[in-house]
Amino acid sequence: MHIICNGNEQDITEGSSLQQLLEELQLAPDSVVAEINKKIITPDQYAQLQLQDGDHVELIRFVGGG
């Protein structure tokens, strides 16, 4: 199954959740804001939300620095 993640086409396993995608990308769920098909997804939905073929996913990471 194919999705577009941050502008790049990516193959994922059919039935993958947003949580699984974050794990695959080694991103902590509490360090990102997720948007799927232009809709903000709250962190409590990450595990239940199954990605669909063709979904457009944007992941915005919080990075500290100084």
C-alpha positions in Angstrom: 0.0 0.0 0.0 1.3 3.5 -0.8 1.0 6.7 1.1 2.5 10.1 0.7 4.4 11.1 3.9 5.8 14.6 4.1 5.8 14.8 0.3 7.5 11.4 -0.3 5.8 8.2 -1.5 6.2 5.4 1.0 5.2 1.8 1.0 3.6 0.5 4.2 1.9 -2.7 5.2 -1.9 -2.7 4.5 -3.9 -2.1 7.7 -1.0 -0.1 9.3 -2.0 2.4 11.9 -0.6 5.9 12.3 1.1 4.6 15.5 2.8 1.8 13.5 4.0 4.4 11.0 5.5 6.5 13.7 7.2 3.4 15.2 8.6 2.5 11.8 10.0 6.0 11.4 11.3 5.9 14.9 9.3 9.0 16.0 7.9 9.4 19.5 4.2 10.0 19.3 4.4 12.8 21.8 7.0 14.6 19.7 4.9 15.0 16.5 1.7 16.6 15.2 0.1 14.5 12.6 -2.2 15.6 9.8 -3.8 13.1 7.4 -5.5 14.4 4.3 -5.5 17.9 5.7 -7.1 16.9 9.0 -5.3 17.2 12.3 -5.2 13.9 14.2 -5.1 13.9 18.0 -2.5 11.7 19.7 -5.2 9.5 21.3 -6.3 8.5 17.8 -2.8 7.4 16.5 -3.2 3.7 17.5 -6.8 3.3 16.2 -6.5 5.2 12.9 -5.7 2.9 10.1 -4.0 4.4 7.1 -5.5 4.0 3.7 -3.9 3.6 0.3 -3.2 7.1 -1.1 -3.4 8.9 2.2 -1.4 12.1 2.5 0.4 12.2 5.9 2.2 15.2 7.2 4.3 14.8 10.4 5.6 17.8 12.1 8.3 17.2 14.7 9.0 19.4 17.7 12.8 20.0 18.0 14.4 21.8 20.9 17.6 23.7 20.7 19.3 26.8 21.7 
